[in-house]
Amino acid sequence: MKLRSIFAIALWAAGSVAAQAESLKVAVTTSFHNSGLSEVLLPEIKKDTGIEVQLLVVGTGQALRLGEAGDVDAILVHSKAAEEKFVLDGYGVHRREIMFNDFVLVGPSQDPAAIAEAGSAADALARIAEGAFPFVSRGDDSGTHKKELSLWTEAGITGEERAVDWYKEAGAGMGASLNTASGLNAYIMSDRASWLKFGNKGDLEMLFAGDPALFNQYAYLPVNPEKHPHVKAKTAMKLEDWLVSDRARDLIDGYVLEGGRLFVFNAKR
């Protein structure tokens, strides 16, 4: 066989493989990535569906803006009110709940604000504010940041009362913010998965959890092709079908660290 013919066949074969492969851009929260769950799910998604998921790891607010601009095909985030507005405004086809975990309050092991004795998450934050103990906020418009702000409001602590000498806005993802809190030996609110995965705990400990207000739901939203015809709507739906499957349930529920489950699958089919 002539070299030219061999080369042509090789190009055809490469083109066929490329044609079969599907890629999908998905904006996800930093907590989904920092927890390590993405490293578990993505290879299995590709194996089972042929979809190569390309993650854009950002806060929920930025993920929603990427969806509004049509820069991604779908988003996986955790701020219900913002997600429902995204769909109501026509940017998302629908909102599909996939899994949940919870937020926790972390702080110095000595717990100078005594938040471990608090009756609620809002009470815990009020104690921190009353003593002006160092607190690190993500400050990045993420789902975690939005939840934190709602709890300050519930505690009756205004933005003006959160003085810069004790309230520090990191403007960063969960991992970076936890590193800042560790360095300052400060209080911080984290999702449980990122906290368990975090390796630079220093003197920090998980001090408060269990308040229903700290429930943390993750949802998948395909971007609306009527707004952005170029998005890969069929591939986004194919990924959604996988995310609500028994295979996804087993992987999500089976992901544990330090003997604790990081996420709980709760998708309805």
Phi, psi and chi 1 to 4 in degrees:
 res  aa     phi    psi   chi1   chi2   chi3   chi4
   1 MET       -  134.5 -174.7  179.4  -68.3      -
   2 LYS   -67.2  151.4  -67.8 -177.1  179.7  180.0
   3 LEU   -57.6  -39.3 -177.4   60.1      -      -
   4 ARG   -61.8  -40.5 -178.1 -178.2  -61.9  175.1
   5 SER   -66.9  -41.1  -61.4      -      -      -
   6 ILE   -61.4  -42.6  -65.3  173.3      -      -
   7 PHE   -63.7  -40.9 -177.3   63.9      -      -
   8 ALA   -64.5  -41.1      -      -      -      -
   9 ILE   -65.3  -40.5  -68.7  171.4      -      -
  10 ALA   -62.6  -41.0      -      -      -      -
  11 LEU   -65.4  -40.8  -76.7  176.5      -      -
  12 TRP   -63.1  -42.5  174.8   83.8      -      -
  13 ALA   -64.2  -43.3      -      -      -      -
  14 ALA   -63.7  -39.9      -      -      -      -
  15 GLY   -65.5  -36.4      -      -      -      -
  16 SER   -65.9  -41.9  -63.2      -      -      -
  17 VAL   -63.9  -43.9  170.9      -      -      -
  18 ALA   -62.9  -37.8      -      -      -      -
  19 ALA   -66.6  -34.1      -      -      -      -
  20 GLN   -74.6  -29.7  -67.9  172.9    2.2      -
  21 ALA   -72.6  140.3      -      -      -      -
  22 GLU  -119.0  137.2  -65.1  179.8  -85.9      -
  23 SER  -119.6  152.5   63.4      -      -      -
  24 LEU  -145.3  127.9 -164.0   73.8      -      -
  25 LYS   -90.5  122.2  -69.4 -178.6 -179.9  178.3
  26 VAL  -128.6  123.2 -177.6      -      -      -
  27 ALA   -85.1  126.1      -      -      -      -
  28 VAL  -129.0  158.7  -60.0      -      -      -
  29 THR   -70.4  153.8   66.2      -      -      -
  30 THR   -64.3  -29.9   60.2      -      -      -
  31 SER   -67.1  -36.4   56.0      -      -      -
  32 PHE   -62.1  -39.4  172.0   75.7      -      -
  33 HIS   -79.1  -47.7 -177.1   63.6      -      -
  34 ASN   -62.7  -27.7  -70.4  -18.6      -      -
  35 SER   -68.3  -19.5   68.3      -      -      -
  36 GLY    91.4   -4.4      -      -      -      -
  37 LEU   -65.6  -34.3 -176.4   61.3      -      -
  38 SER   -61.2  -34.6   61.9      -      -      -
  39 GLU   -68.6  -25.0  -62.2  170.3   11.9      -
  40 VAL   -80.8  -44.8  172.7      -      -      -
  41 LEU   -80.6  -41.9  -62.4 -174.3      -      -
  42 LEU   -58.9  -45.2  -95.3   57.8      -      -
  43 PRO   -62.9  -34.8  -21.9   34.1      -      -
  44 GLU   -73.4  -34.8  -59.0  -54.6  -43.7      -
  45 ILE   -61.1  -45.9  -69.9  170.0      -      -
  46 LYS   -64.4  -40.2 -173.4  172.7 -177.1  179.9
  47 LYS   -65.4  -42.1 -175.9 -169.3  -57.0 -178.7
  48 ASP   -83.2  -31.3  -66.4  -16.0      -      -
  49 THR  -119.5  -17.2   67.8      -      -      -
  50 GLY    82.2    2.5      -      -      -      -
  51 ILE   -87.6  126.2  -60.4  171.4      -      -
  52 GLU   -96.2  106.0 -177.8  174.7  -11.3      -
  53 VAL   -82.3  122.8  178.6      -      -      -
  54 GLN  -102.2  111.2  -59.6  172.2   -6.2      -
  55 LEU   -86.3  137.6  -63.2 -176.2      -      -
  56 LEU  -111.7  107.4  -76.7   78.4      -      -
  57 VAL   -91.8  109.5 -177.3      -      -      -
  58 VAL  -146.6  175.2  -67.3      -      -      -
  59 GLY   -73.2  164.1      -      -      -      -
  60 THR   -57.0  -43.3  -71.2      -      -      -
  61 GLY   -59.6  -44.8      -      -      -      -
  62 GLN   -68.1  -37.8 -179.5   61.7   23.9      -
  63 ALA   -60.2  -43.4      -      -      -      -
  64 LEU   -64.6  -38.5  -69.3  165.6      -      -
  65 ARG   -66.4  -36.6  -72.7 -170.6  -72.7  -86.4
  66 LEU   -63.5  -38.8  -72.1  168.8      -      -
  67 GLY   -66.2  -42.4      -      -      -      -
  68 GLU   -61.2  -35.0  -70.3  172.3    3.1      -
  69 ALA   -82.9   -8.6      -      -      -      -
  70 GLY    74.8   23.6      -      -      -      -
  71 ASP   -85.3   -9.2  -68.0  -27.4      -      -
  72 VAL  -135.7  165.5  -67.3      -      -      -
  73 ASP   -92.0  -24.0  -57.6  -61.2      -      -
  74 ALA  -160.7  166.1      -      -      -      -
  75 ILE  -135.0  152.4   59.2  177.3      -      -
  76 LEU  -130.4  108.4  179.5   65.3      -      -
  77 VAL  -140.4 -176.4  -71.7      -      -      -
  78 HIS  -147.9   66.5   59.6  147.0      -      -
  79 SER  -151.4   92.1 -176.1      -      -      -
  80 LYS   -55.1  -47.1 -175.1  175.9 -179.5  179.4
  81 ALA   -62.2  -42.4      -      -      -      -
  82 ALA   -68.1  -35.6      -      -      -      -
  83 GLU   -66.5  -43.6  -65.6  157.5   17.8      -
  84 GLU   -64.9  -36.1  -70.2  177.6  -24.3      -
  85 LYS   -66.8  -38.7 -175.1  176.3 -173.5  -55.5
  86 PHE   -57.1  -44.3 -178.8   82.1      -      -
  87 VAL   -72.4  -43.6  174.3      -      -      -
  88 LEU   -60.0  -35.7 -175.0   63.5      -      -
  89 ASP   -79.3   -0.9  -70.0  -14.4      -      -
  90 GLY    89.5    6.6      -      -      -      -
  91 TYR   -84.3  -25.6  -66.4  106.9      -      -
  92 GLY  -115.8  145.7      -      -      -      -
  93 VAL   -67.5  -45.6  176.7      -      -      -
  94 HIS  -167.2  175.7   55.0 -106.1      -      -
  95 ARG  -118.7  122.1  174.3 -177.3  177.0  -86.0
  96 ARG  -119.9  114.9 -170.8   80.0  175.3  -90.0
  97 GLU   -70.8  137.0  -65.8 -175.7  -12.5      -
  98 ILE  -115.9  -48.1  -57.2  -63.7      -      -
  99 MET  -161.5  169.1   60.1 -169.8  178.2      -
 100 PHE  -145.6  161.1   69.8   89.4      -      -
 101 ASN  -144.3 -147.0   61.7    9.9      -      -
 102 ASP  -144.7  162.9   63.9  -23.3      -      -
 103 PHE   -88.8  152.4  -66.2  107.7      -      -
 104 VAL  -134.3  156.5  -62.0      -      -      -
 105 LEU  -105.3  126.5  -69.6  171.5      -      -
 106 VAL  -116.0  149.8  170.4      -      -      -
 107 GLY  -170.3 -175.9      -      -      -      -
 108 PRO   -58.1  141.2  -19.5   30.8      -      -
 109 SER   -58.2  -29.6   59.6      -      -      -
 110 GLN   -73.4  -17.9  -65.2  177.9  -21.0      -
 111 ASP    49.2   63.8 -169.5   15.9      -      -
 112 PRO   -61.2  -25.2   21.8  -33.9      -      -
 113 ALA   -87.4   -3.9      -      -      -      -
 114 ALA    55.2   43.0      -      -      -      -
 115 ILE   -72.8  -20.2   69.9  167.9      -      -
 116 ALA   -62.6  -21.2      -      -      -      -
 117 GLU   -96.4    2.7  -57.3  169.4    8.5      -
 118 ALA   -68.7  152.3      -      -      -      -
 119 GLY   -86.7  -15.9      -      -      -      -
 120 SER  -157.8  168.9   66.2      -      -      -
 121 ALA   -63.6  -40.0      -      -      -      -
 122 ALA   -63.6  -40.3      -      -      -      -
 123 ASP   -61.8  -40.8  178.7   29.0      -      -
 124 ALA   -60.3  -44.2      -      -      -      -
 125 LEU   -67.3  -37.5  -67.7 -175.7      -      -
 126 ALA   -61.6  -37.9      -      -      -      -
 127 ARG   -65.3  -39.5  -69.3  171.7 -177.4 -124.5
 128 ILE   -64.7  -44.6  -67.0  169.0      -      -
 129 ALA   -65.6  -40.5      -      -      -      -
 130 GLU   -61.0  -39.0 -177.4  178.3   -0.9      -
 131 GLY   -92.0   -0.5      -      -      -      -
 132 ALA    51.6   44.0      -      -      -      -
 133 PHE   -81.5  144.0  -63.0  107.5      -      -
 134 PRO   -55.3  131.4  -25.0   34.7      -      -
 135 PHE  -135.3  132.5 -177.8   93.8      -      -
 136 VAL  -104.4  123.7  172.9      -      -      -
 137 SER  -104.2  144.3  168.9      -      -      -
 138 ARG   -61.5  -40.0  -79.5 -175.4   55.1  170.3
 139 GLY    58.3   33.5      -      -      -      -
 140 ASP  -126.6   14.8   64.3  -12.9      -      -
 141 ASP    63.9   24.1 -164.8   33.5      -      -
 142 SER   -79.7  172.9   61.7      -      -      -
 143 GLY   -61.4  -38.6      -      -      -      -
 144 THR   -63.9  -43.6  -57.1      -      -      -
 145 HIS   -63.8  -42.5 -176.4 -141.6      -      -
 146 LYS   -61.4  -42.7  -68.6  174.8 -173.3  -68.5
 147 LYS   -63.6  -44.7  171.3   60.6   74.2  171.3
 148 GLU   -57.5  -46.1  177.1 -140.9  -46.8      -
 149 LEU   -61.9  -38.4  -67.4  178.6      -      -
 150 SER   -65.1  -33.3   73.3      -      -      -
 151 LEU   -73.3  -35.6  -68.7  171.6      -      -
 152 TRP   -62.4  -40.7  -75.6  116.4      -      -
 153 THR   -62.4  -43.8  -61.5      -      -      -
 154 GLU   -61.9  -33.4 -174.0  179.2  -21.6      -
 155 ALA   -78.6   -9.6      -      -      -      -
 156 GLY    79.6   22.3      -      -      -      -
 157 ILE  -104.8  114.4  -52.3  -62.2      -      -
 158 THR   -80.7  167.6   66.2      -      -      -
 159 GLY   -60.6  -37.2      -      -      -      -
 160 GLU   -65.2  -31.1  -69.6   74.7   15.7      -
 161 GLU   -78.6  -17.4  -68.1  173.5  -61.4      -
 162 ARG   -85.8   82.0  -63.2 -166.4  -63.7  -85.4
 163 ALA   -71.6  148.5      -      -      -      -
 164 VAL   -68.3  -15.8  -66.3      -      -      -
 165 ASP   -72.2  -21.0   59.0  -25.4      -      -
 166 TRP  -125.5  -21.6   62.7  -89.6      -      -
 167 TYR  -102.2  110.5 -175.5   80.7      -      -
 168 LYS  -110.2  121.8  -47.6  -68.4 -175.3 -178.3
 169 GLU   -94.0  115.8  -69.3 -168.7  -34.8      -
 170 ALA   -76.9  -30.8      -      -      -      -
 171 GLY    62.1   38.6      -      -      -      -
 172 ALA  -146.6  174.1      -      -      -      -
 173 GLY   -71.8  179.7      -      -      -      -
 174 MET   -64.7  -44.5 -161.3   68.3 -107.4      -
 175 GLY   -62.2  -46.9      -      -      -      -
 176 ALA   -64.8  -38.2      -      -      -      -
 177 SER   -67.6  -39.1  -63.1      -      -      -
 178 LEU   -63.6  -38.5  -79.2  165.8      -      -
 179 ASN   -61.4  -41.1  -88.2  -41.3      -      -
 180 THR   -63.1  -45.1  -60.2      -      -      -
 181 ALA   -62.4  -39.5      -      -      -      -
 182 SER   -63.4  -42.6 -179.8      -      -      -
 183 GLY   -65.8  -34.3      -      -      -      -
 184 LEU   -92.8   -5.5  -64.6  174.3      -      -
 185 ASN    52.9   51.6 -154.5   28.5      -      -
 186 ALA  -112.8  165.9      -      -      -      -
 187 TYR   -77.0  154.8  -70.6   97.9      -      -
 188 ILE  -161.6  151.7 -173.4  171.2      -      -
 189 MET  -101.8  130.6 -168.6  177.8   83.7      -
 190 SER  -133.9  156.4  171.0      -      -      -
 191 ASP   -73.2  148.4   65.3  -76.5      -      -
 192 ARG   -59.7  -40.5 -176.2 -177.7  -66.2  -91.8
 193 ALA   -61.6  -46.2      -      -      -      -
 194 SER   -64.6  -37.7  -65.9      -      -      -
 195 TRP   -64.3  -45.7  168.2 -113.4      -      -
 196 LEU   -64.4  -34.7  -69.4  176.8      -      -
 197 LYS   -77.7  -23.5 -178.1   74.1  171.7  177.5
 198 PHE   -64.9  131.6 -177.4   57.1      -      -
 199 GLY  -102.4   -5.5      -      -      -      -
 200 ASN  -114.3   53.0 -177.8   32.5      -      -
 201 LYS   -69.1  -27.3  -69.4 -179.6  169.4   64.7
 202 GLY    57.5 -126.3      -      -      -      -
 203 ASP   -95.5    8.2 -171.5   47.4      -      -
 204 LEU   -79.2  147.3  -60.5 -176.5      -      -
 205 GLU  -137.8  154.7  -68.3 -177.2    0.9      -
 206 MET   -75.0  121.5 -173.2  175.1   71.7      -
 207 LEU  -111.9  -27.9  -61.9  170.4      -      -
 208 PHE  -143.2  134.2 -175.6   88.8      -      -
 209 ALA  -159.3  170.9      -      -      -      -
 210 GLY   100.3  -11.7      -      -      -      -
 211 ASP   -69.7  129.6 -174.6  -23.0      -      -
 212 PRO   -54.8  -24.9  -26.7   35.2      -      -
 213 ALA   -65.6  -15.3      -      -      -      -
 214 LEU   -94.3    7.4  -64.5  175.3      -      -
 215 PHE   -58.1  139.0  178.9   77.0      -      -
 216 ASN  -133.9   97.3 -176.5   27.4      -      -
 217 GLN   -93.5  134.6  177.5   72.0   53.8      -
 218 TYR  -106.1  138.6  -70.7   77.7      -      -
 219 ALA  -136.1  153.5      -      -      -      -
 220 TYR  -108.8  131.3  177.9   81.1      -      -
 221 LEU  -131.1  109.4  -63.3   87.6      -      -
 222 PRO   -70.6  139.1  -12.3   26.9      -      -
 223 VAL   -72.5  141.2  173.5      -      -      -
 224 ASN   -73.9  117.8 -168.0  -12.1      -      -
 225 PRO   -68.6  -16.5   24.5  -33.7      -      -
 226 GLU   -70.2  -27.6  -67.2 -176.2    3.3      -
 227 LYS   -84.2  -38.6  -74.3  -84.1 -171.7  179.8
 228 HIS  -135.9   89.4  -59.6  -71.2      -      -
 229 PRO   -59.1  -19.7  -23.9   34.3      -      -
 230 HIS   -79.1  -13.7   64.9  -83.8      -      -
 231 VAL   -68.5  153.7  -60.7      -      -      -
 232 LYS   -89.2   77.3  -61.1  177.8  179.4  177.5
 233 ALA   -64.8  -42.8      -      -      -      -
 234 LYS   -66.1  -40.2  -70.6 -176.4  178.7  178.9
 235 THR   -68.6  -37.2  -53.4      -      -      -
 236 ALA   -62.3  -38.7      -      -      -      -
 237 MET   -70.8  -34.6  -71.0  -55.9  -58.8      -
 238 LYS   -63.1  -40.9 -174.7  175.7  177.9 -179.0
 239 LEU   -65.7  -41.0  174.5   58.8      -      -
 240 GLU   -60.4  -42.2 -179.3  176.0  -35.6      -
 241 ASP   -57.6  -38.3  -71.6  -18.3      -      -
 242 TRP   -70.3  -41.0 -172.2   92.8      -      -
 243 LEU   -65.0  -22.8  -73.6  171.5      -      -
 244 VAL  -104.2   11.7  -58.7      -      -      -
 245 SER   -85.2  168.0   68.6      -      -      -
 246 ASP   -62.7  -34.3  -69.8  -16.8      -      -
 247 ARG   -61.7  -46.3  176.0   71.1  173.0  139.6
 248 ALA   -64.2  -41.7      -      -      -      -
 249 ARG   -56.9  -46.1  178.9 -160.9   62.1 -153.7
 250 ASP   -64.1  -39.6  -67.6  -16.6      -      -
 251 LEU   -71.4  -42.2  -70.9  167.1      -      -
 252 ILE   -68.2  -48.8  -68.7  169.0      -      -
 253 ASP   -68.0  -25.6  -73.6  -12.0      -      -
 254 GLY   -86.7   -2.8      -      -      -      -
 255 TYR   -85.5  108.5 -176.5   50.5      -      -
 256 VAL  -129.2  150.1  -62.7      -      -      -
 257 LEU  -137.3  140.2  -74.3  175.7      -      -
 258 GLU    52.1   34.3  -60.6  180.0    9.0      -
 259 GLY    76.6    2.2      -      -      -      -
 260 GLY  -113.1  142.6      -      -      -      -
 261 ARG   -77.1  132.4 -173.1 -169.9  -64.2 -176.6
 262 LEU   -87.5  -31.5  -84.8   68.5      -      -
 263 PHE  -139.9  154.3  -63.7   90.5      -      -
 264 VAL  -123.1  122.0  178.4      -      -      -
 265 PHE   -70.2  130.2  178.4   90.3      -      -
 266 ASN  -142.4   25.9   69.4  -23.1      -      -
 267 ALA   -68.3  139.2      -      -      -      -
 268 LYS  -102.4  139.8  -66.8 -178.8  174.2   63.9
 269 ARG  -115.3      -  -75.2  174.5  -77.9  176.9
